Amino acid sequence: MSHIAVERNRRRQMNDHLKVLRSLTPCFYIKKGDQASIIGGVIEFIKELHQVLQSLESQKRRKSLSPSPTPSPKPPQQSPHQPNHDRPSLLFDHGAKELVACCNSPVADVEAKISGSNVILRTVSKRIPGQLLKIIFLLEKLSFEILHLNVSSMEDTVLYSFVIKIGLECQLSVEELALEVQQSFKHEHAESIVDIN
């Protein structure tokens, strides 16, 4: 085969693979039809799917480790290896130079990450009617401007992913933001328990 034929075959295979990737990715991840946009969109989609998978695995572990549903008179002892679900944990990713706060509970996992002049906020929880609006209202009340919102769901689990701009009036730290958003889930969870009873 000549060099030209080999190159033409390689391009055809690359275009076929890109078409498959584009067909497997929701359209809102891909802004343009060029190769870089398709690959970038697929990367974002895979990252979101990976986060949903990690959250589902985390929820599964918590369910298998949680004690019986009867209340205990004293709070369980916190192991040094278990995360504290009442306070956000702070992580600093030295490779990405980003400050990350995680605040997880049996109701929802919340992650807030500073990236440049923006904050990337992600929540993973069971589908709760009205929860997205509560988060949007909370962010606006706290002087954040929502630049981008993405919603991904799988069965009864939903991932909300926000890119938000920090307003000049905002006085919250990233860990306080994660805790505030986590509290919005707890209020909704408590209301749904009251409705059932």
C-alpha positions as CSV (number, residue, x, y, z in Angstrom):
1,M,0.0,0.0,0.0
2,S,1.2,3.5,-0.7
3,H,1.6,6.1,2.0
4,I,-1.4,8.0,0.6
5,A,-3.7,5.0,0.9
6,V,-2.5,4.2,4.4
7,E,-3.2,7.8,5.5
8,R,-6.6,7.8,3.8
9,N,-7.5,4.6,5.7
10,R,-6.3,6.0,9.0
11,R,-8.4,9.1,8.5
12,R,-11.5,7.0,7.6
13,Q,-11.0,4.9,10.7
14,M,-10.6,8.1,12.8
15,N,-13.8,9.6,11.4
16,D,-15.7,6.4,11.9
17,H,-14.6,6.3,15.6
18,L,-15.5,10.0,16.1
19,K,-19.0,9.3,14.7
20,V,-19.4,6.5,17.2
21,L,-18.2,8.6,20.1
22,R,-20.5,11.4,19.0
23,S,-23.5,9.1,18.8
24,L,-22.8,7.7,22.3
25,T,-22.5,11.1,23.9
26,P,-25.5,13.4,24.8
27,C,-25.6,16.3,22.3
28,F,-25.3,19.0,25.0
29,Y,-21.7,17.9,25.8
30,I,-20.6,18.6,22.2
31,K,-20.7,22.3,21.3
32,K,-19.3,22.0,17.7
33,G,-18.7,19.2,15.2
34,D,-14.9,19.4,15.0
35,Q,-12.7,16.6,16.3
36,A,-11.4,18.6,19.4
37,S,-15.0,19.5,20.5
38,I,-16.2,15.9,20.1
39,I,-13.3,14.5,22.1
40,G,-13.6,17.2,24.7
41,G,-17.3,16.6,25.1
42,V,-16.7,12.8,25.4
43,I,-14.1,13.4,28.1
44,E,-16.6,15.6,30.1
45,F,-19.3,13.0,29.7
46,I,-17.0,10.2,30.9
47,K,-15.9,12.2,33.9
48,E,-19.5,12.8,34.9
49,L,-20.3,9.1,34.4
50,H,-17.3,8.2,36.5
51,Q,-18.4,10.5,39.3
52,V,-22.0,9.0,39.2
53,L,-20.4,5.5,39.4
54,Q,-18.2,6.5,42.4
55,S,-21.2,8.0,44.1
56,L,-23.3,4.9,43.6
57,E,-20.5,2.7,44.9
58,S,-20.1,5.0,47.9
59,Q,-23.9,4.8,48.6
60,K,-23.8,1.1,48.3
61,R,-20.9,0.8,50.8
62,R,-22.7,3.2,53.2
63,K,-25.9,1.1,53.0
64,S,-23.9,-2.1,53.6
65,L,-22.1,-0.6,56.6
66,S,-25.0,1.3,58.1
67,P,-26.5,-0.3,61.3
68,S,-30.1,-1.3,61.6
69,P,-32.8,1.4,61.2
70,T,-33.6,1.5,65.0
71,P,-32.2,4.6,66.6
72,S,-29.3,4.2,69.1
73,P,-29.2,6.2,72.3
74,K,-25.6,7.4,71.7
75,P,-23.9,8.6,68.5
76,P,-21.6,6.2,66.8
77,Q,-17.9,6.6,67.4
78,Q,-16.1,8.2,64.4
79,S,-13.3,6.0,63.1
80,P,-10.3,7.9,61.9
81,H,-10.6,6.2,58.6
82,Q,-14.3,7.2,58.1
83,P,-15.3,10.6,56.7
84,N,-17.2,12.9,59.0
85,H,-20.5,13.5,57.2
86,D,-21.4,16.6,59.3
87,R,-18.4,18.7,58.3
88,P,-16.9,19.1,54.8
89,S,-13.5,17.5,54.2
90,L,-10.9,19.6,52.5
91,L,-8.5,18.2,49.9
92,F,-5.9,20.0,47.9
93,D,-5.1,18.4,44.6
94,H,-1.5,19.3,44.0
95,G,-1.5,18.1,40.4
96,A,-4.4,20.3,39.4
97,K,-3.7,23.1,42.0
98,E,-7.3,23.1,43.1
99,L,-9.0,23.4,46.5
100,V,-11.7,20.8,46.9
101,A,-14.3,20.5,49.7
102,C,-16.5,17.4,50.0
103,C,-19.5,17.1,52.2
104,N,-21.2,13.7,52.1
105,S,-24.2,12.3,53.9
106,P,-26.6,9.4,53.4
107,V,-28.8,11.8,51.5
108,A,-26.3,13.4,49.1
109,D,-22.7,13.8,48.2
110,V,-21.6,17.4,47.6
111,E,-18.3,18.5,46.1
112,A,-17.2,22.1,45.6
113,K,-13.9,22.8,43.8
114,I,-12.3,26.2,43.1
115,S,-11.1,26.3,39.5
116,G,-9.6,29.7,38.5
117,S,-12.1,32.4,39.2
118,N,-15.0,29.9,39.2
119,V,-16.4,27.2,41.5
120,I,-17.4,23.8,40.1
121,L,-20.1,22.4,42.3
122,R,-21.4,18.8,42.0
123,T,-24.1,17.0,43.9
124,V,-25.1,13.4,43.6
125,S,-28.3,12.2,45.3
126,K,-31.5,10.3,44.8
127,R,-34.0,12.2,42.7
128,I,-35.8,14.7,45.0
129,P,-38.6,16.8,43.5
130,G,-37.7,20.5,43.7
131,Q,-34.1,20.0,44.8
132,L,-32.6,21.6,41.8
133,L,-34.6,24.8,42.3
134,K,-33.6,24.9,45.9
135,I,-29.9,24.7,45.0
136,I,-30.3,27.4,42.3
137,F,-32.2,29.7,44.8
138,L,-29.5,29.0,47.4
139,L,-26.6,29.9,45.0
140,E,-28.3,33.1,43.9
141,K,-29.0,34.0,47.6
142,L,-25.3,33.5,48.4
143,S,-24.3,35.8,45.5
144,F,-23.1,33.2,43.1
145,E,-23.8,33.5,39.3
146,I,-24.6,30.2,37.6
147,L,-22.6,30.1,34.3
148,H,-23.4,26.5,33.4
149,L,-25.7,23.7,34.7
150,N,-25.6,20.1,33.7
151,V,-28.1,17.4,34.9
152,S,-27.3,13.7,34.4
153,S,-29.4,10.9,35.8
154,M,-29.3,7.2,36.0
155,E,-32.4,5.4,37.3
156,D,-33.3,7.2,40.5
157,T,-29.9,8.9,41.0
158,V,-29.2,12.4,39.7
159,L,-26.0,14.4,39.3
160,Y,-26.2,18.2,39.2
161,S,-23.0,19.9,38.0
162,F,-22.7,23.7,38.2
163,V,-20.0,26.1,37.1
164,I,-20.6,29.2,39.1
165,K,-18.9,32.6,39.3
166,I,-18.0,33.9,42.7
167,G,-19.8,37.3,43.2
168,L,-18.1,40.2,44.8
169,E,-20.5,40.1,47.7
170,C,-19.9,36.4,48.5
171,Q,-18.1,35.8,51.8
172,L,-18.3,32.0,51.9
173,S,-15.3,29.7,51.7
174,V,-15.5,26.6,49.5
175,E,-16.1,24.3,52.5
176,E,-18.9,26.6,53.7
177,L,-20.5,26.4,50.3
178,A,-20.4,22.6,50.3
179,L,-22.0,22.6,53.8
180,E,-24.7,25.1,52.8
181,V,-25.7,23.0,49.7
182,Q,-25.6,19.8,51.9
183,Q,-27.9,21.5,54.4
184,S,-30.4,22.1,51.5
185,F,-30.6,18.4,51.0
186,K,-31.1,17.7,54.7
187,H,-34.0,20.1,54.9
188,E,-35.7,18.4,51.9
189,H,-35.0,15.0,53.4
190,A,-36.5,15.9,56.8
191,E,-39.6,17.4,55.0
192,S,-40.1,14.1,53.1
193,I,-39.9,12.1,56.3
194,V,-42.5,14.3,57.9
195,D,-44.8,13.9,54.9
196,I,-44.5,10.1,55.1
197,N,-45.5,10.1,58.8
